[in-house]
Amino acid sequence: MLKWLKHLFYHTRLRRRMPVLRGRVLEDEPLAKKTWFGVGGTADIYVEPADTDDLAHLVKTLPDEPLTILGAGSNVLVLDGGIPGITVHLGKSFSYIRVQEDRLICGAGALLKDVARVAEKNNIAGLEFLSGIPGSVGGAVRMNAGAFKQSLSDRMIALKSMTGNGDISDIDPKQMNIFEYRKCYLPEDWIFLEVILQGEKVKNGDDIRAKMQQYKKKREASQPQGVRTAGSTFKNPDGLQAWKLIDKAGLRGFRVGGAVVSEKHANFLINDKGATAADIENLGEKIREKVKKEQGVHLEWEVRRLGVRK
């Protein structure tokens, strides 16, 4: 009862402090349908800013309130207690993709598959690996997403962000040591707004299309399809592959509640039968414990866990 009263007091206080925004503002918004896992609680306040100015107004008005960015929901696990404070989703006005010769200027809300498609249509090579990575540009920056031994940072030549105090920062990632494998070292309260990706202009797009088709076939052959999953659960340790470690531990098909390890790819967890976020998180932790105990290897979560436990 005391916990519930504290939450009610905080929620009422936050609602009263919220500035007037031109974008969409919702209270107690369910988040399960906004994520690939299909689990999780609600957002205290859910905001889709109208534009960058609207977002800056929010950040500058409430700099002390917890703010969480939710992208396409593909590489996250929203916990059952929901996300306290303000959850921001960068929607349509942040989803542009502009072609500039051999470069693509991409808003943080743009989907990676759309970035790859625009590159292909404009005969810009080098971005084919993005075609099968789920999620948005902004989320991909935060985790330096990649596939087939390539990462987003390999192609990024400019990054525009909003700092924790609402100011705009333009960064040349090639001049700053801010990325590593599946990591970005910029502050967690920075909001990514736009990237410029460098490709190579070619006369004929046949090779681009062939490579995208090749990647698609590889994914379909090795990864579960048509199920509720968030993609790779754990990062690959140095010189090792997470799925092989999990497989060696005999955990294919291992289940906790409604969550199960994929039989097709051991580094994919699936919401199989009405799983809760707790089921999925507990399954992941049991995998980490067994791999550490039996093989001495520490598995680090690649899926980002957001919010609080119930």
Residue pairs with C-beta under 8 A, 6 or more apart in sequence:
10 44
10 84
11 27
11 44
14 44
14 45
14 65
14 85
14 86
15 27
15 45
17 61
17 62
17 65
18 25
18 45
18 62
19 57
19 58
19 61
19 62
21 47
21 49
21 50
21 54
21 57
21 58
22 49
22 50
22 51
22 54
23 47
23 48
23 49
23 50
23 51
23 54
23 91
24 46
24 47
24 48
24 91
25 45
25 46
25 47
26 43
26 45
26 46
26 47
27 44
27 45
27 46
28 42
28 43
28 44
29 42
29 43
29 45
29 46
29 87
30 41
30 42
31 40
31 41
31 42
31 43
31 46
31 70
31 73
31 78
31 82
31 83
31 87
32 38
32 39
32 40
32 41
32 78
34 70
34 73
34 89
35 70
35 73
35 74
35 76
35 77
35 78
35 230
36 73
36 74
36 75
36 134
36 228
36 229
36 230
36 231
37 76
37 77
37 78
37 228
37 229
37 230
37 271
37 275
37 277
37 280
38 228
38 271
39 77
39 78
39 80
39 271
39 275
39 276
39 277
39 280
40 77
40 78
40 79
40 80
40 82
40 277
40 306
40 307
41 78
41 79
41 80
41 81
41 82
41 83
41 277
41 307
41 310
42 82
42 83
43 68
43 70
43 82
43 83
43 86
43 87
44 82
44 83
44 84
44 85
44 86
44 87
45 85
45 86
45 87
46 86
46 87
46 89
47 58
47 86
47 87
47 88
47 89
48 88
48 89
48 90
48 91
49 55
49 58
49 88
49 90
49 91
49 93
50 93
51 93
52 94
52 162
52 168
52 193
55 88
55 90
55 162
55 191
56 162
56 166
56 168
57 166
58 67
58 86
58 88
59 67
59 162
59 164
59 165
59 166
59 191
60 165
60 166
62 86
63 164
63 165
63 166
65 85
65 86
66 84
66 85
66 86
67 85
67 86
67 87
67 88
67 189
68 83
68 85
68 86
68 87
68 88
68 306
68 307
69 87
69 88
69 89
69 90
69 138
69 139
69 142
69 191
70 76
70 78
70 83
70 87
70 88
70 89
70 306
71 89
71 90
71 108
71 109
71 135
71 136
71 138
71 139
72 111
72 134
72 135
72 136
72 139
74 134
74 135
74 139
74 230
74 231
75 134
75 135
75 139
75 143
75 145
75 230
75 231
75 302
75 303
75 304
76 139
76 230
76 303
76 304
76 305
76 306
77 230
77 277
77 280
77 281
77 303
77 304
77 305
77 306
78 277
78 306
78 307
79 277
79 278
79 281
79 305
79 306
79 307
79 308
79 309
79 310
80 276
80 277
80 278
80 309
80 310
81 307
81 308
81 309
81 310
82 307
82 308
83 306
83 307
83 308
84 307
84 308
88 191
89 109
90 107
90 108
90 109
90 136
90 138
90 191
90 193
91 109
92 109
93 107
93 109
94 107
94 108
94 109
94 110
94 138
94 193
95 107
95 109
95 110
95 111
95 114
95 136
96 105
96 106
96 107
96 110
97 104
97 105
97 106
97 107
97 110
97 114
97 115
97 118
98 104
98 105
98 106
99 105
99 118
99 122
99 124
100 196
101 201
102 124
102 198
102 199
102 200
102 201
103 124
103 157
103 196
103 197
103 198
103 199
104 115
104 118
104 119
104 124
104 127
104 196
104 197
104 199
105 194
105 195
105 196
106 115
106 137
106 194
106 195
106 196
106 197
107 137
107 193
107 194
108 136
108 137
108 138
108 141
108 191
108 192
108 193
108 194
108 195
109 136
109 137
109 138
110 136
110 137
111 135
111 136
111 137
112 130
112 131
112 133
112 134
112 135
112 136
112 137
112 140
112 145
113 130
113 131
113 132
113 133
113 134
115 127
115 130
115 137
115 197
116 127
116 128
116 129
116 130
116 131
116 212
117 131
119 125
119 126
119 127
119 128
119 130
119 199
119 208
120 128
120 131
120 205
120 208
120 209
120 212
121 205
123 201
123 202
123 203
123 204
123 205
123 208
124 199
124 200
124 201
124 202
124 208
125 199
125 200
125 201
125 202
125 207
125 208
126 155
126 198
126 199
126 200
127 155
127 197
127 199
128 208
128 211
128 212
128 215
129 146
129 147
129 148
129 150
129 215
130 140
130 147
130 152
131 212
131 215
131 216
132 147
132 215
132 216
132 219
133 140
133 145
133 146
133 147
133 231
134 231
135 145
137 192
137 195
138 191
138 192
138 193
139 145
140 152
141 152
141 156
141 159
141 184
141 192
141 195
142 184
142 192
142 304
143 182
143 183
143 184
143 302
143 304
144 151
144 152
144 153
144 179
144 180
144 181
144 182
144 183
144 184
145 151
145 152
145 182
146 152
146 154
146 181
146 182
147 215
148 215
148 218
151 179
151 181
151 182
152 195
152 197
153 173
153 179
155 197
155 198
155 199
156 173
156 179
156 195
156 196
156 197
156 198
157 172
157 173
157 174
157 196
157 197
157 198
158 170
158 171
158 172
158 173
158 194
158 195
158 196
159 170
159 171
159 172
159 173
159 192
159 194
159 195
159 196
160 168
160 169
160 170
160 171
160 192
160 193
160 194
160 195
161 168
161 169
161 171
161 186
161 190
161 191
161 192
161 193
162 168
162 169
162 190
162 191
162 193
163 169
163 187
163 189
163 190
164 187
164 189
164 190
168 193
169 190
171 178
171 186
173 179
177 185
178 184
178 185
178 186
179 185
181 235
181 236
182 235
182 302
202 208
222 264
222 265
223 264
223 265
223 268
224 262
224 264
224 265
224 268
224 270
227 262
227 270
227 271
227 272
228 270
228 271
228 272
229 262
229 268
229 269
229 270
229 271
230 269
230 303
231 268
231 302
231 303
232 242
232 267
232 268
232 302
232 303
233 242
233 267
233 268
233 269
233 284
233 287
233 301
233 302
233 303
234 242
234 246
234 267
234 284
234 287
234 288
234 299
234 300
234 301
234 302
235 242
235 299
235 300
235 301
235 302
236 242
237 245
237 297
237 298
237 299
237 300
240 297
242 266
242 267
242 299
243 265
243 266
243 267
244 266
245 291
245 295
245 297
245 299
246 252
246 261
246 266
246 267
246 287
246 291
246 299
247 266
248 294
248 295
249 287
249 290
249 291
249 294
249 295
251 261
251 266
251 287
251 290
252 261
252 262
252 263
252 266
253 260
253 261
253 263
254 260
254 261
254 283
254 286
254 287
255 261
255 272
255 283
256 279
256 280
256 282
256 283
256 286
257 275
257 276
257 278
257 279
257 282
257 283
258 271
258 272
258 273
258 274
258 275
258 276
258 279
259 269
259 270
259 271
259 272
259 275
259 279
259 280
259 282
259 283
260 269
260 270
260 272
260 283
261 268
261 269
261 270
261 283
261 287
262 268
262 269
262 270
269 280
269 283
269 284
269 303
271 280
277 309
278 309
278 310
281 305
281 309
284 301
284 303
287 299
288 298
288 299
291 297
291 299
292 298
292 299
